[in-house]
């Protein structure tokens, strides 16, 4: 059985993630040092290196933790397959709303990440988001049959959704409701027509 992480270790990691995310609102990751992160988090460097190889390892943990939080908030206490089966449209909309809310909260950090042009940073973000989407798609396979290879669907949803969210955030005053209204129409079409998935017959 997988052991639960020690409370002190979990707290240290949480503080280091929070410290890095705060710093990312102020300057690009390339300009942030481990010392900066430790000072902001009030965590000793020795403790940092007990948990992470370097700042990129911490950044990867930040993005994965963020993606997992969005995933868990979206599915709630019901299995993704049951939730999707009950109401496919709202299943995707709930996920979209949580992603949009988190992106708006982290808007400054997201812009610095995407516009500093560091391919490693973008690769880390894409890999973490792709893993979340793949986990979501995998969890639906008991009730749907994919019409295309899973990796294609995962990349399509990850890349497309990332792009349109970034476009929304680039507006001076992002209109969340208008954006979500468009997302609702998009996912309504996916739910009504077998574009990506075909429902399995009971």
C-alpha positions as CSV (number, residue, x, y, z in Angstrom):
1,X,0.0,0.0,0.0
2,X,1.3,3.5,-0.9
3,X,2.4,5.4,2.2
4,X,1.1,8.8,2.8
5,X,3.7,11.5,2.6
6,X,5.0,12.8,5.9
7,X,3.1,16.0,7.0
8,X,6.3,18.0,7.4
9,X,7.5,17.0,3.9
10,X,4.1,17.8,2.4
11,X,4.1,21.2,4.1
12,X,7.6,22.0,2.9
13,X,6.8,21.1,-0.7
14,X,3.6,23.1,-0.6
15,X,5.4,26.2,0.7
16,X,8.1,25.8,-2.0
17,X,5.5,25.5,-4.7
18,X,3.7,28.5,-3.4
19,X,6.9,30.5,-3.3
20,X,7.8,29.7,-6.8
21,X,4.3,30.5,-8.2
22,X,4.5,33.9,-6.4
23,X,7.9,34.6,-7.9
24,X,6.6,33.6,-11.4
25,X,4.2,36.5,-11.2
26,X,7.2,38.9,-10.9
27,X,9.9,37.5,-13.3
28,X,10.6,34.6,-15.7
29,X,11.7,31.2,-14.4
30,X,15.1,31.6,-16.0
31,X,15.7,34.6,-13.7
32,X,14.6,32.9,-10.5
33,X,17.2,31.1,-8.4
34,X,16.9,28.4,-5.8
35,X,17.9,31.0,-3.3
36,X,15.1,33.3,-4.3
37,X,12.6,30.4,-3.9
38,X,13.9,29.5,-0.5
39,X,13.9,33.1,0.7
40,X,10.3,33.6,-0.5
41,X,9.2,30.2,1.0
42,X,11.3,30.6,4.2
43,X,12.7,27.2,3.6
44,X,16.4,26.3,4.0
45,X,18.3,25.4,0.8
46,X,19.2,22.0,2.3
47,X,15.6,21.2,2.7
48,X,15.0,22.3,-0.9
49,X,17.6,19.8,-2.2
50,X,16.1,17.0,-0.1
51,X,13.0,17.2,-2.2
52,X,14.0,18.6,-5.6
53,X,17.0,18.4,-8.0
54,X,16.7,22.0,-9.2
55,X,14.1,24.7,-9.8
56,X,12.9,22.9,-12.9
57,X,12.1,19.8,-10.9
58,X,10.1,22.0,-8.5
59,X,8.4,23.8,-11.4
60,X,7.3,20.4,-12.8
61,X,5.9,19.5,-9.4
62,X,4.0,22.9,-9.3
63,X,2.4,22.2,-12.7
64,X,1.5,18.6,-11.9
65,X,0.1,19.6,-8.5
66,X,-2.0,22.3,-10.1
67,X,-3.3,20.0,-12.8
68,X,-4.2,17.3,-10.2
69,X,-6.0,19.9,-8.1
70,X,-8.1,21.0,-11.1
71,X,-8.8,17.3,-12.0
72,X,-9.9,16.5,-8.4
73,X,-12.1,19.6,-8.1
74,X,-13.8,18.8,-11.4
75,X,-14.7,15.1,-10.8
76,X,-15.7,15.6,-7.2
77,X,-16.8,12.4,-5.4
78,X,-18.3,10.8,-8.5
79,X,-16.2,8.7,-10.9
80,X,-15.4,10.5,-14.2
81,X,-17.1,7.7,-16.2
82,X,-20.4,8.0,-14.2
83,X,-20.3,11.8,-14.3
84,X,-19.8,11.8,-18.0
85,X,-22.5,9.2,-18.6
86,X,-25.0,11.2,-16.6
87,X,-24.3,14.5,-18.3
88,X,-21.4,14.6,-20.9
89,X,-21.8,18.3,-21.6
90,X,-21.6,19.5,-17.9
91,X,-18.8,17.1,-17.2
92,X,-16.5,18.9,-19.7
93,X,-17.9,22.3,-18.7
94,X,-17.1,21.8,-15.1
95,X,-13.6,20.9,-16.0
96,X,-13.3,23.9,-18.2
97,X,-14.6,26.3,-15.5
98,X,-12.0,25.1,-13.0
99,X,-9.2,25.4,-15.5
100,X,-10.3,29.0,-16.5
101,X,-10.6,30.0,-12.8
102,X,-7.1,28.8,-12.0
103,X,-5.6,30.4,-15.1
104,X,-7.2,33.7,-14.3
105,X,-5.7,33.5,-10.8
106,X,-2.3,32.7,-12.2
107,X,-2.5,35.0,-15.2
108,X,0.7,36.9,-14.6
109,X,2.7,33.7,-14.1
110,X,1.2,32.2,-17.2
111,X,2.1,35.1,-19.4
112,X,5.7,35.1,-18.2
113,X,6.0,31.4,-18.8
114,X,4.5,31.5,-22.4
115,X,6.2,34.7,-23.6
116,X,9.8,34.2,-22.2
117,X,10.1,31.6,-25.0
118,X,11.8,28.9,-23.0
119,X,11.0,25.6,-24.7
120,X,11.9,23.5,-21.6
121,X,9.3,25.5,-19.5
122,X,6.6,25.0,-22.2
123,X,7.4,21.4,-22.5
124,X,7.0,20.9,-18.7
125,X,3.6,22.6,-18.8
126,X,2.4,20.7,-21.9
127,X,3.5,17.3,-20.4
128,X,1.7,17.9,-17.1
129,X,-1.5,19.1,-18.7
130,X,-1.3,16.3,-21.3
131,X,-1.0,13.8,-18.4
132,X,-4.1,15.2,-16.7
133,X,-6.1,15.1,-20.0
134,X,-4.9,11.5,-20.7
135,X,-5.9,10.4,-17.2
136,X,-9.3,12.0,-17.8
137,X,-9.7,10.3,-21.2
138,X,-8.5,7.0,-19.8
139,X,-11.1,7.2,-17.1
140,X,-13.9,7.5,-19.7
141,X,-13.0,4.4,-21.6
142,X,-15.6,2.2,-19.8
143,X,-18.4,4.3,-21.2
144,X,-17.0,5.6,-24.5
145,X,-15.0,4.3,-27.5
146,X,-12.4,6.8,-28.8
147,X,-12.7,7.4,-32.6
148,X,-9.0,8.2,-32.9
149,X,-5.8,7.1,-31.1
150,X,-5.9,8.3,-27.5
151,X,-2.7,10.3,-27.9
152,X,-4.2,12.3,-30.8
153,X,-7.2,13.1,-28.8
154,X,-5.1,14.1,-25.7
155,X,-2.8,16.3,-27.8
156,X,-5.8,17.9,-29.6
157,X,-7.6,18.8,-26.4
158,X,-4.5,19.9,-24.5
159,X,-3.1,22.1,-27.3
160,X,-6.4,23.5,-28.5
161,X,-7.7,24.4,-25.1
162,X,-4.3,25.8,-23.9
163,X,-4.3,28.1,-27.0
164,X,-7.8,29.5,-26.6
165,X,-7.3,30.1,-22.9
166,X,-4.1,32.0,-23.6
167,X,-6.0,34.0,-26.2
168,X,-8.7,34.8,-23.7
169,X,-6.2,35.9,-21.0
170,X,-4.4,38.2,-23.5
171,X,-7.5,40.4,-23.6
172,X,-7.3,43.5,-21.5
173,X,-10.4,42.5,-19.5
174,X,-10.9,38.7,-20.1
175,X,-14.6,38.0,-20.4
176,X,-14.9,34.7,-18.5
177,X,-18.6,34.2,-19.1
178,X,-18.5,34.8,-22.8
179,X,-15.5,32.4,-23.1
180,X,-17.4,29.7,-21.1
181,X,-20.5,30.2,-23.2
182,X,-18.4,29.4,-26.3
183,X,-16.9,26.4,-24.5
184,X,-20.4,25.2,-23.6
185,X,-21.4,25.2,-27.3
186,X,-18.2,23.4,-28.3
187,X,-18.6,20.7,-25.7
188,X,-22.3,20.4,-26.4
189,X,-21.4,19.5,-30.0
190,X,-18.9,17.0,-28.8
191,X,-21.5,15.5,-26.5
192,X,-24.3,15.4,-29.1
193,X,-22.2,14.3,-32.1
194,X,-19.7,11.4,-32.1
195,X,-16.7,13.7,-33.0
196,X,-14.1,12.3,-30.6
197,X,-16.0,9.5,-28.7
198,X,-18.7,7.1,-29.5
199,X,-20.9,6.1,-26.5
200,X,-20.7,2.4,-25.7
201,X,-24.0,0.5,-25.9
202,X,-25.2,-0.9,-22.5
